[in-house]
Amino acid sequence: SVTMVSPSGRQGQMTRLHCPNR
């Protein structure tokens, strides 16, 4: 789950999908 841990990078693209905080 590195995608959720680093939302500040290219992995952040998947994080915003899982965590639509915006």
C-alpha positions as CSV (number, residue, x, y, z in Angstrom):
1,S,0.0,0.0,0.0
2,V,2.8,2.4,-0.8
3,T,0.3,4.2,-3.0
4,M,-1.6,5.4,0.1
5,V,1.5,6.1,2.1
6,S,3.0,8.5,-0.5
7,P,0.3,10.6,-2.0
8,S,2.9,13.2,-2.9
9,G,4.3,11.7,-6.1
10,R,3.4,9.6,-9.2
11,Q,1.8,7.1,-6.8
12,G,-0.5,9.9,-5.6
13,Q,-2.6,9.4,-8.7
14,M,-3.9,6.2,-7.3
15,T,-4.2,7.6,-3.8
16,R,-6.6,10.3,-4.9
17,L,-8.8,7.6,-6.3
18,H,-8.8,5.6,-3.1
19,C,-8.9,8.7,-0.9
20,P,-10.9,11.4,-2.6
21,N,-10.1,14.0,0.0
22,R,-10.2,16.8,-2.5
